[in-house]
Amino acid sequence: MFYNGNNFPPFIEITPASLLKGSINVPASKSTSTRSLLTASLSEGKSRIYNCAESNNAKAMMLNCQTLGAIIEKNSGGYEVDGVNTQNIKNELIFNPGNSGVVLRLLMGVAGALKTSYFTTDFNQSLGKRSHSEMISALIMLGVSCQGKTDDGLLPITIKGQRYLKDYTEISCRKSSQFLSGLLYLGAVSDNDLHIKVIDSITAPSMIRTTINNLVAAGVHIEYDDSFTNFYVSGASKIHSGEFIVGSDPASSAALLGICSVVDSNVSLNGFYEEELGNGAVIEYLRQSGVIINNLNNDILNVSGGNITKGLDFDGSLAPDAVPALAAVAAFAEGKSTFYNIEHLRYKECNRITDFRKELYKLGIKSEETIDSLTIYGNKNGYEGGVIVNGHYDHAIIMALTTIGIRCKNSIMISSPYHVGQTYPSYFDDIHSISGQINELKYSGIPPEEL
């Protein structure tokens, strides 16, 4: 096994593969898992979660829900969660979201209704560099005392909340829709009705719909206007316990579809349930690029790749987590492919536009960027490889680099590869199972963080 949760070799080697064959069970959605865990933990009574993700994101949410006071137990059917009424939480709490922006921002929303909460992280070079000023400003507008380490809203952050908040706030979602999701959770646990206005545009509306669907299924009353700009959460709502079924993870699904697209393949993806993956946009993009994707039944896809034809453009707002994976596929297409409406990708675990381009340059892939787009100039003949690339602490970038590496003429090495566990801990095991082309390297040369 390449990943055991404790051993973190600094590099992994991706060697060229001529054929991918076998089957993989698609991981569960981190987005739905984190929300299901939090919703269940904020309800009085016992809930069950089926197909909960085992990713670092989900584990971080689980630990922080236990900090809230929820009791979470795993059994053969999934997870059983005995929730807590936030009105009964009187003590100060310390939250550590790990390297997960969604865990942090959802809990920052909940903290607006708690006494005193402190947020910190051990990932100072990733989450520690991400701004949360938009969320802080929205909480302050509601009467919550909220302060970050700097004016940019960096961690550590202290929040002193209250039950009776003002009834209106505004939020910018240009950088992340997670801010709005956090405020929706605040509306669900506070005692007043809450009107939230988005002052610009929502970068990932599918994620907001995931949040709303999760809360509404638990009895929270949420309304919104036709423009998806004004959101209203009823303070009279109570979060009810219930059952939550988690679908497949969009970033992991896109990564698997991508790697099977660039090499001759006959791979079945089991347990595929199209959740948050652009309502067919990703699969249609790949089919138009020359990939054969067949539905064997309701939850199995069969992928036959290795014949990427032409470059195609893609609206990244439809499936934000899929953009790095599709950009890796576009590197082997003929002509250029532009991914647009993606400025928000600059504010993830790394800058998924500029940082990704640095690694593409090392691999010999020509690309260009604007503030909200990434253009890839593909080469059907492929690339030499033989270089070391940096994973930038980002699961999506690591998986995209793996896709490119497996089609190069020579091996590549990826530094700090195990941050892939943020969404997909068994990723390298699964790719090894269909290719055999993954090796750990105990490389003692340049430290990964200096690449």
C-alpha positions as CSV (number, residue, x, y, z in Angstrom):
1,M,0.0,0.0,0.0
2,F,1.4,3.4,-1.0
3,Y,-0.4,5.4,1.8
4,N,-1.0,4.4,5.4
5,G,-1.8,7.7,7.0
6,N,1.6,8.0,8.7
7,N,4.4,7.4,6.2
8,F,4.9,10.3,3.8
9,P,7.8,9.6,1.3
10,P,8.7,12.9,-0.3
11,F,8.4,11.7,-3.9
12,I,6.4,9.2,-6.0
13,E,7.5,8.0,-9.5
14,I,5.0,7.8,-12.3
15,T,6.3,5.6,-15.1
16,P,4.8,5.4,-18.6
17,A,2.0,3.0,-19.2
18,S,0.8,1.6,-22.5
19,L,-2.5,0.1,-21.2
20,L,-4.8,0.6,-18.2
21,K,-7.1,-2.3,-17.5
22,G,-9.3,-3.4,-14.5
23,S,-11.8,-1.8,-12.3
24,I,-11.8,0.9,-9.5
25,N,-14.4,1.7,-6.9
26,V,-14.9,5.5,-7.1
27,P,-14.4,7.3,-3.8
28,A,-17.3,8.9,-2.0
29,S,-17.9,12.7,-2.3
30,K,-15.9,14.8,0.2
31,S,-18.4,17.7,-0.3
32,T,-21.5,15.7,0.5
33,S,-19.7,13.7,3.3
34,T,-18.5,16.9,5.1
35,R,-21.9,18.4,4.9
36,S,-23.7,15.2,6.0
37,L,-21.4,14.8,9.0
38,L,-22.0,18.4,10.0
39,T,-25.7,18.4,9.5
40,A,-26.1,15.2,11.4
41,S,-23.9,16.5,14.2
42,L,-26.1,19.6,14.5
43,S,-29.3,17.6,14.9
44,E,-30.8,16.2,18.1
45,G,-31.1,12.5,17.8
46,K,-29.3,9.8,15.8
47,S,-28.6,10.0,12.1
48,R,-27.0,7.5,9.7
49,I,-24.6,8.3,6.9
50,Y,-24.0,5.7,4.1
51,N,-21.0,5.7,1.8
52,C,-19.2,8.4,3.8
53,A,-15.8,9.4,2.4
54,E,-12.6,8.3,4.1
55,S,-10.7,11.3,2.8
56,N,-8.7,13.7,5.0
57,N,-11.4,16.3,4.5
58,A,-14.1,14.0,5.9
59,K,-11.9,12.9,8.8
60,A,-11.2,16.5,9.6
61,M,-14.9,17.3,9.7
62,M,-15.5,14.3,11.8
63,L,-12.9,15.3,14.4
64,N,-14.3,18.8,14.6
65,C,-17.9,17.6,14.9
66,Q,-16.7,15.6,17.9
67,T,-15.2,18.8,19.2
68,L,-18.8,20.2,19.0
69,G,-19.9,17.3,21.2
70,A,-21.3,14.9,18.6
71,I,-20.8,11.2,19.1
72,I,-19.8,9.5,15.9
73,E,-19.4,5.7,15.6
74,K,-18.6,3.6,12.6
75,N,-20.2,0.2,11.9
76,S,-20.7,-2.1,9.0
77,G,-23.5,0.0,7.5
78,G,-21.7,3.4,7.6
79,Y,-21.6,6.0,10.4
80,E,-24.1,6.6,13.2
81,V,-24.1,10.2,14.5
82,D,-25.6,11.3,17.7
83,G,-25.9,15.1,17.3
84,V,-25.8,18.0,19.7
85,N,-28.0,21.1,20.2
86,T,-25.8,24.1,19.8
87,Q,-27.8,26.0,22.4
88,N,-26.3,23.6,25.0
89,I,-22.7,24.3,24.0
90,K,-21.4,26.7,26.7
91,N,-17.6,26.2,26.6
92,E,-14.9,27.6,24.4
93,L,-14.0,25.4,21.5
94,I,-10.8,24.9,19.5
95,F,-11.2,23.8,15.9
96,N,-8.5,22.5,13.6
97,P,-9.8,21.9,10.0
98,G,-6.4,20.5,8.8
99,N,-5.9,21.6,5.2
100,S,-9.6,21.8,4.4
101,G,-11.1,25.1,3.3
102,V,-14.7,23.7,3.3
103,V,-14.4,22.3,6.8
104,L,-13.1,25.6,8.1
105,R,-15.7,27.8,6.3
106,L,-18.7,25.6,7.2
107,L,-17.6,25.6,10.9
108,M,-16.9,29.4,10.8
109,G,-20.6,29.8,10.0
110,V,-21.7,27.5,12.8
111,A,-19.3,29.4,15.2
112,G,-21.3,32.5,14.6
113,A,-24.0,31.1,16.9
114,L,-21.6,29.7,19.5
115,K,-19.9,31.4,22.5
116,T,-16.2,31.5,21.6
117,S,-14.4,29.5,18.9
118,Y,-10.7,29.4,17.9
119,F,-9.6,28.2,14.5
120,T,-6.1,27.1,13.7
121,T,-4.2,24.8,11.3
122,D,-1.0,22.8,11.0
123,F,-0.9,23.5,7.2
124,N,0.6,27.0,7.3
125,Q,2.0,26.7,3.8
126,S,-1.4,25.9,2.3
127,L,-4.6,26.7,4.2
128,G,-2.7,29.1,6.4
129,K,-2.1,31.2,3.3
130,R,-5.7,31.4,2.2
131,S,-7.8,34.5,3.0
132,H,-11.1,34.3,4.7
133,S,-11.8,38.0,4.9
134,E,-15.1,37.7,3.0
135,M,-16.5,35.4,5.7
136,I,-15.2,37.5,8.5
137,S,-16.8,40.6,7.0
138,A,-20.2,38.8,6.6
139,L,-20.1,37.6,10.2
140,I,-19.2,41.1,11.5
141,M,-22.2,42.5,9.6
142,L,-24.4,40.1,11.6
143,G,-23.0,41.3,14.9
144,V,-20.5,38.6,15.4
145,S,-17.1,39.4,16.8
146,C,-14.6,37.9,14.3
147,Q,-10.9,38.5,13.9
148,G,-8.2,36.9,11.9
149,K,-4.4,37.0,12.3
150,T,-4.2,39.8,9.7
151,D,-6.4,42.1,7.8
152,D,-6.5,39.5,5.0
153,G,-8.3,37.1,7.3
154,L,-5.6,34.5,7.7
155,L,-5.6,31.8,10.4
156,P,-5.6,31.7,13.3
157,I,-9.2,33.2,13.6
158,T,-11.2,33.9,16.7
159,I,-15.0,34.1,16.6
160,K,-17.3,35.2,19.4
161,G,-20.8,34.5,18.4
162,Q,-24.4,34.9,19.7
163,R,-27.8,33.3,19.3
164,Y,-29.7,36.4,18.2
165,L,-28.0,37.8,15.2
166,K,-29.0,40.6,12.8
167,D,-31.2,39.4,10.0
168,Y,-29.2,40.5,7.0
169,T,-25.7,40.1,5.6
170,E,-23.8,40.2,2.3
171,I,-21.1,37.9,1.0
172,S,-18.7,37.9,-1.9
173,C,-18.5,34.4,-3.6
174,R,-16.0,35.4,-6.3
175,K,-13.3,33.5,-4.6
176,S,-15.3,30.7,-3.1
177,S,-18.9,29.5,-2.7
178,Q,-17.9,27.9,0.6
179,F,-18.5,31.3,2.4
180,L,-22.2,31.2,1.4
181,S,-22.5,27.5,2.5
182,G,-21.1,28.5,5.9
183,L,-23.6,31.3,6.3
184,L,-26.5,28.9,5.3
185,Y,-25.4,26.7,8.2
186,L,-25.3,29.7,10.5
187,G,-28.9,30.5,9.5
188,A,-29.9,26.9,10.2
189,V,-28.6,27.0,13.8
190,S,-29.3,30.6,14.8
191,D,-32.6,31.7,16.3
192,N,-33.4,34.5,13.8
193,D,-34.4,34.5,10.2
194,L,-31.5,35.2,8.0
195,H,-31.3,37.0,4.6
196,I,-28.0,36.5,2.7
197,K,-27.3,38.5,-0.4
198,V,-24.5,37.4,-2.8
199,I,-23.0,40.7,-4.0
200,D,-21.2,39.3,-7.1
201,S,-21.5,35.8,-8.6
202,I,-21.3,32.2,-7.2
203,T,-18.3,30.4,-8.6
204,A,-19.6,26.9,-8.0
205,P,-23.4,26.9,-7.8
206,S,-23.5,23.1,-7.7
207,M,-21.8,23.2,-4.3
208,I,-24.4,25.6,-3.0
209,R,-27.1,23.3,-4.2
210,T,-25.4,20.4,-2.4
211,T,-25.5,22.4,0.8
212,I,-29.1,23.4,0.4
213,N,-30.2,19.9,-0.5
214,N,-28.4,18.5,2.6
215,L,-30.0,21.1,5.0
216,V,-33.5,20.9,3.4
217,A,-33.4,17.1,3.7
218,A,-32.9,17.6,7.4
219,G,-35.9,20.0,7.8
220,V,-34.3,23.4,7.4
221,H,-36.5,25.8,5.4
222,I,-34.4,27.7,2.8
223,E,-35.7,29.8,-0.1
224,Y,-33.8,31.7,-2.9
225,D,-34.7,33.9,-5.8
226,D,-34.6,33.1,-9.5
227,S,-31.2,34.8,-9.9
228,F,-29.7,32.6,-7.1
229,T,-28.6,35.8,-5.4
230,N,-30.8,36.2,-2.3
231,F,-31.1,33.4,0.2
232,Y,-33.5,33.2,3.1
233,V,-33.1,30.7,6.0
234,S,-35.9,30.4,8.5
235,G,-34.8,30.7,12.1
236,A,-37.8,28.7,13.2
237,S,-36.4,25.6,11.4
238,K,-34.8,22.8,13.4
239,I,-32.3,20.4,12.0
240,H,-33.8,16.9,12.2
241,S,-31.9,13.7,12.4
242,G,-32.2,11.3,9.4
243,E,-30.4,9.3,6.8
244,F,-27.8,10.7,4.3
245,I,-26.5,8.8,1.3
246,V,-23.3,10.1,-0.3
247,G,-22.5,9.9,-4.0
248,S,-19.2,9.8,-5.8
249,D,-16.5,12.5,-5.4
250,P,-16.3,14.9,-8.3
251,A,-12.6,15.6,-8.2
252,S,-11.7,11.9,-7.8
253,S,-14.2,10.9,-10.5
254,A,-12.8,13.5,-13.0
255,A,-9.3,12.4,-12.2
256,L,-10.1,8.7,-12.9
257,L,-11.9,9.6,-16.1
258,G,-9.0,11.8,-17.1
259,I,-6.2,9.2,-16.6
260,C,-8.2,6.5,-18.4
261,S,-8.7,9.0,-21.3
262,V,-5.1,9.6,-22.2
263,V,-3.9,6.0,-22.4
264,D,-5.3,2.9,-24.1
265,S,-7.7,1.6,-21.5
266,N,-10.5,-0.7,-20.6
267,V,-11.4,0.4,-17.1
268,S,-14.7,0.1,-15.2
269,L,-15.5,2.8,-12.6
270,N,-17.8,1.2,-10.0
271,G,-20.1,3.1,-7.8
272,F,-20.2,6.2,-10.1
273,Y,-23.0,8.5,-9.2
274,E,-22.9,11.8,-10.9
275,E,-23.0,14.3,-8.1
276,E,-21.6,17.8,-8.5
277,L,-19.9,16.8,-11.8
278,G,-21.6,19.3,-14.1
279,N,-24.8,17.4,-14.9
280,G,-23.0,15.4,-17.7
281,A,-20.7,18.3,-18.8
282,V,-17.5,16.4,-17.9
283,I,-18.4,13.1,-19.5
284,E,-19.7,15.0,-22.6
285,Y,-16.4,16.9,-22.8
286,L,-14.4,13.7,-22.8
287,R,-16.7,12.0,-25.3
288,Q,-16.3,14.9,-27.7
289,S,-12.5,14.7,-27.2
290,G,-12.5,11.1,-28.5
291,V,-13.0,9.1,-25.3
292,I,-15.5,6.2,-25.4
293,I,-17.5,6.2,-22.2
294,N,-20.4,3.7,-21.7
295,N,-22.8,3.2,-18.9
296,L,-22.9,-0.5,-18.1
297,N,-25.7,0.0,-15.6
298,N,-26.9,2.7,-13.2
299,D,-23.6,3.0,-11.3
300,I,-20.8,1.6,-13.5
301,L,-18.9,3.5,-16.3
302,N,-16.6,1.8,-18.7
303,V,-13.9,4.0,-20.2
304,S,-11.8,3.3,-23.3
305,G,-9.2,6.0,-24.0
306,G,-6.0,6.6,-25.8
307,N,-7.4,8.5,-28.8
308,I,-7.7,12.1,-27.7
309,T,-8.5,14.1,-30.9
310,K,-9.2,17.8,-30.7
311,G,-8.9,20.5,-28.1
312,L,-12.1,21.8,-26.6
313,D,-13.1,24.7,-24.4
314,F,-14.8,24.2,-21.1
315,D,-16.9,26.3,-18.7
316,G,-15.2,25.7,-15.4
317,S,-18.1,26.9,-13.3
318,L,-20.0,23.8,-14.3
319,A,-17.6,21.5,-12.6
320,P,-14.7,23.4,-10.8
321,D,-13.1,20.3,-9.3
322,A,-12.8,18.7,-12.8
323,V,-10.7,21.5,-14.4
324,P,-7.2,20.3,-13.6
325,A,-8.1,16.7,-14.7
326,L,-9.6,17.9,-18.0
327,A,-6.6,20.3,-18.6
328,A,-4.3,17.3,-18.2
329,V,-6.3,15.5,-20.9
330,A,-6.2,18.6,-23.1
331,A,-2.4,18.5,-23.0
332,F,-2.6,15.5,-25.4
333,A,-5.2,17.0,-27.7
334,E,-4.6,18.6,-31.1
335,G,-5.0,22.4,-30.8
336,K,-5.8,24.6,-27.9
337,S,-8.3,24.2,-25.1
338,T,-9.5,27.1,-22.9
339,F,-11.0,26.6,-19.5
340,Y,-12.8,29.7,-18.5
341,N,-14.9,31.1,-15.5
342,I,-12.2,29.6,-13.2
343,E,-10.8,32.5,-11.2
344,H,-11.9,30.8,-8.0
345,L,-9.4,28.1,-8.6
346,R,-6.7,30.5,-7.6
347,Y,-7.9,30.3,-4.0
348,K,-7.8,26.6,-3.4
349,E,-5.1,24.5,-1.6
350,C,-2.8,26.3,-4.1
351,N,-3.3,28.6,-7.1
352,R,-4.6,26.0,-9.4
353,I,-3.9,28.2,-12.4
354,T,-0.5,29.8,-11.9
355,D,1.0,27.0,-9.8
356,F,-0.3,24.3,-12.2
357,R,1.2,26.2,-15.1
358,K,4.7,26.2,-13.4
359,E,4.6,22.4,-13.5
360,L,3.2,22.3,-17.0
361,Y,6.2,24.4,-18.1
362,K,8.6,21.9,-16.6
363,L,6.9,19.1,-18.6
364,G,7.1,21.1,-21.8
365,I,3.4,21.9,-22.1
366,K,2.6,25.3,-23.5
367,S,-0.1,27.2,-21.6
368,E,-1.4,30.7,-21.0
369,E,-3.5,32.3,-18.4
370,T,-5.8,35.3,-17.7
371,I,-7.3,36.2,-14.4
372,D,-10.1,33.7,-14.9
373,S,-8.9,31.3,-17.6
374,L,-6.3,28.7,-18.5
375,T,-5.4,27.8,-22.1
376,I,-3.6,24.6,-22.9
377,Y,-1.9,24.0,-26.2
378,G,-1.9,20.3,-26.7
379,N,0.6,18.0,-28.4
380,K,-0.7,14.6,-29.6
381,N,2.9,13.3,-29.7
382,G,3.2,13.6,-25.9
383,Y,6.1,14.8,-23.8
384,E,9.5,13.5,-22.8
385,G,9.1,13.6,-19.0
386,G,12.2,12.9,-17.0
387,V,11.5,15.8,-14.6
388,I,10.5,16.5,-11.0
389,V,7.2,18.3,-10.5
390,N,5.7,19.9,-7.4
391,G,2.3,18.8,-6.1
392,H,1.8,22.1,-4.3
393,Y,-0.1,20.5,-1.4
394,D,-3.1,20.0,-3.7
395,H,-4.9,16.8,-4.4
396,A,-6.3,18.0,-7.8
397,I,-2.9,19.1,-9.1
398,I,-1.2,15.9,-8.0
399,M,-3.8,13.7,-9.8
400,A,-3.6,15.9,-12.9
401,L,0.2,15.6,-12.9
402,T,-0.1,11.8,-12.6
403,T,-2.4,11.8,-15.6
404,I,0.3,13.6,-17.7
405,G,3.1,11.5,-16.3
406,I,1.6,8.2,-17.1
407,R,1.6,9.2,-20.8
408,C,5.1,10.7,-20.9
409,K,8.0,8.9,-22.6
410,N,10.1,8.8,-19.4
411,S,9.2,8.7,-15.8
412,I,8.4,11.8,-13.8
413,M,8.6,12.3,-10.0
414,I,5.9,14.2,-8.0
415,S,6.9,15.8,-4.8
416,S,4.7,15.7,-1.6
417,P,2.3,13.3,-3.4
418,Y,0.4,12.2,-0.3
419,H,-1.7,15.4,-0.1
420,V,-3.8,13.5,-2.6
421,G,-5.3,12.0,0.6
422,Q,-7.3,15.2,1.1
423,T,-9.9,13.6,-1.1
424,Y,-8.6,10.2,-2.3
425,P,-6.2,8.4,0.1
426,S,-6.1,5.2,-2.0
427,Y,-5.5,7.0,-5.3
428,F,-2.0,5.7,-6.0
429,D,-3.0,2.1,-5.0
430,D,-5.9,2.3,-7.4
431,I,-3.8,3.6,-10.3
432,H,-1.2,1.0,-9.5
433,S,-3.9,-1.7,-9.7
434,I,-4.8,-0.8,-13.3
435,S,-1.3,0.1,-14.5
436,G,1.5,-1.1,-12.2
437,Q,3.3,2.1,-13.0
438,I,3.6,3.8,-9.5
439,N,6.7,3.6,-7.3
440,E,7.6,5.3,-4.1
441,L,11.0,7.0,-4.0
442,K,13.0,7.7,-0.8
443,Y,14.7,10.6,-2.6
444,S,17.2,12.5,-0.5
445,G,18.0,15.4,-2.8
446,I,16.1,18.7,-3.0
447,P,13.5,19.1,-0.3
448,P,10.0,19.0,-1.9
449,E,9.0,22.4,-0.6
450,E,11.9,24.0,-2.4
451,L,11.0,22.7,-5.9
